[in-house]
Amino acid sequence: MRTWLTERFSLKVPVVCAPMAGVAGGRLAAAVCNAGGLGMIGVGDKTTPDWIVDECRFMRSTGRSFGIGLQAWALPLNSGQLEAAMASGASVVSLSYGAYETYVEGFRSSGMVVATAVGNVREALAAHEAGVDLIIARGAEGGGHGRNDIGTLALLQTVLDAVATPVIAAGGIGSSRGLAAVIAAGAVGAWVGTAFTATPESTTTPNARKRLVAAQDTATVYTTLFDVAAGARWPAEFGERALRNDFYGLWEGREPQLSKDPDALRAMADARLIDDVDVTCIDAGQGVGMLRSDRAASEVIREFARASDLLRAAAAQG
Ligand SMILES: Cc1cc2nc3c(=O)[nH]c(=O)nc-3n(C[C@H](O)[C@H](O)[C@H](O)COP(=O)(O)O)c2cc1C
């Protein structure tokens, strides 16, 4: 499989392991890069610049291309993150969720490929206009934060028709079948989160790992409830897709009351300390049902690589 992505970053497989704050550090990114994909380091609003510097120093020592993912809404509060990302040596930076436009030129002129996630065609046209190099067409199936507007396949087709910029597909792509489908449609690859969340190289907590592997295909929900409970300052327009749990069942549809309930807010903070996954938030997309065991990142990449056989078989049918 040769695409713009594999050629640009010398990859064997057109798969990017998404920057997942709290889940994807240097260890996961390096494992993905070593297996022939592109690994990304996930930066959240509370990530310190020192952590970024350390993880990126480690990544540079691998000699592989890697990426770093920033949350645009949090950058005005975290100028140190911006500086650390600029000096990171990463080949790709993703700037998603919020006003990213003013940062594009700075990263591009330092030689980095700039990517951003879009959830509808209006955002894709704006990203093209802003000079972004790679558009992530992220459908509603995707794990973590984003929009819940349109499913991946409908979004991908619309975006590919609307812009000339390279487009990578995200949301619900959990196996070689999904990768083959989006490559055949014209995407340069797949931007994958959930399929890597249970890998031993991720920093997923032990109980969350067990929940992820046990989860069925219908286990996720799109919500702002967990952000409310955590007192997170995410822009309200971005909910997240996560596993439903007891805490969600208790508070579903009652976010205004939740935000004013000190006991519930304390319960969430305490639960994090003891990895109580009946309460804490575990981000995951609709592909979670495809997670089987805690496979290594290299095995996940190897399975995605089988997409080339599927594409060959599809071509033979024609
Ligand atoms: C656990 C988890 C954490 C995530 N954190 C981030 C993040 O910090 N920054 C980001 O740009 N995207 C984040 N995402 C979203 C991914 O970039 C990507 O859009 C999504 O995982 C694709 O869908 P999939 O999970 O179905 O593969 C996260 C996704 C997951 C599952």
The ligand as an ORCA input file, in Angstrom:
! r2SCAN-3c Opt
* xyz 0 1
  C      -8.560      7.136     24.620
  C      -8.601      8.184     23.544
  C      -8.011      9.419     23.782
  C      -7.968     10.382     22.781
  N      -7.324     11.571     23.014
  C      -7.135     12.442     21.983
  C      -6.305     13.574     22.143
  O      -5.757     13.832     23.216
  N      -6.106     14.382     21.071
  C      -6.669     14.118     19.843
  O      -6.436     14.866     18.892
  N      -7.493     13.062     19.683
  C      -7.715     12.212     20.701
  N      -8.521     11.114     20.525
  C      -9.248     10.940     19.250
  C      -8.361     10.340     18.162
  O      -7.495     11.336     17.653
  C      -9.152      9.787     16.979
  O      -9.919     10.798     16.393
  C     -10.071      8.619     17.327
  O      -9.485      7.752     18.260
  C     -10.413      7.837     16.057
  O     -11.444      6.921     16.286
  P     -11.239      5.423     16.862
  O     -11.011      5.616     18.322
  O     -12.535      4.791     16.561
  O     -10.068      4.824     16.163
  C      -8.586     10.132     21.523
  C      -9.196      8.892     21.302
  C      -9.201      7.920     22.285
  C      -9.842      6.587     21.995
*
